[in-house]
């Protein structure tokens, strides 16, 4: 039964400057470390809050959100990787190419861990003593 009453909907408009930042990539493409570093840099300098979206909203968006969580928010890899689950439409069994995003994220994390654990100690950068 329709009562003729209009439901009340309240919106709070918050004035925010909007900027559109675009980063192109195919949904089945594996990203290089340089591309992911570039994407993280873009996300880091983007005005907040950030809206991340791609055509399907699962694979490219999921990878960008996982990188944001891991590299910028400091989430643990397993926590950040939750941005690439089945229920967001990231379905590798049906669309095998989407595993490229999982592989890209794993490689990014592995590379960051390797860089963090293989830093030279400060004494390795000391100039040699000159005798004479």
N, C-alpha and C positions, 0 to 999 in steps of 0.2 A: 504494500500500500504506500503510495506516495503522499506525503503530507503537504507538499508544496513549500516546505521550509528548505532553505539553502544551508547546507552544512557550513559551519564556520571553519575557515582555514586561516591560520595565522602564519605569516611569513615575516621574518626579520631581515630586512635588506641591510647588508653590511657593505658599505662602499669599499671596494678594493681595486687597486690598479691591476689590470689583467695583461699578461704578456703571453703570446703564443710562441712557444719554442718547438721546433720540429727537428726530429732526428729520424731519418729514413733507414729502414732495413726490411728485408723480406722476412716473413714469419718462419720460414724454414731454414734461414741462414744462421750459421754459427758465427758469433762475433769474435773478432780478434781481441787480444788483451788491450791493444791500443784503442780500439773502438769502445770497449767497455770503460776504460779509463776516461775517455772523452765524454761518454755518457754520464759517468759519475761526476765529472767536473761540471757538466751542464746542469745536472740536478742539484749540485752543491750551490751553485751561484744563482739558481732560479729563485724568484720571489716565492715565499711561502704563504699559504699552503700550496702544494703542488698537486695538480690533477694529471694523472698518467693514463693515457688511453691509446689504444690502437684499433684497427678495424674490428677485430674480434674481441678485444678486451681480455685476452688470456695469455698468449705466448709472449709477445713483445712487451705488453704491459706488465706481465708477471715478472719477466726478467728485469725490467727497469725498476719495479717495486722491490724485488729481491736485492738488487744492487744497492738501491737507496737504503734499505733496512740494514744491510751488512756494512757497507762502506761509510755511510753517513750517520745512521742512527746507532751503529755499534752492536747490532743484533748478532747473535751467534749464527753460524751458517745454517744449522737445521731450522732455526726460527725464521730466518730470512727466506729460506727455500720454501716455506709454506705459501709463498706467493705464487707458486707454480703447481697447485694441486688440481686434481681431477674436477672438483666441484666448481672451479672457476672456468672450466671449459678447456683446460690444458689436458688433452686426452691423447697420450702417445700411442695407445693401442689402436685407435681409430685413425689417427693422423701421425704416422711415424716420424715425419720431418720435425715435429715439435720437440723432439728430444734434443735438437740442436740448442735450444734455450737452456735445458738442464745441463748439458755438456758445457756450454759457455759459462754458466754460473759456477759449476764445479771447478773448471779451469781457472776462473778468476780468483776463487777462494784459495785454491792450491798455490797459485802464483803469489798471492798476498802473504800467505803463511810462509812460503819459501823465502820471500824477500825479508820478512820480519825475523826469521830464524837464522838467516845467513848474513846479517849485517856485520861488517868488519868492526873489530873493537877499536876504540879511539886511539890506542897506541899504534895501530897499524898505519895511521895517517900522519904520524909525527915525522917531521923532516929528519933526515940522517944527521947525526952530529958531524960537524966539520972539524977535523983536526988540523992544526996548522998555525 
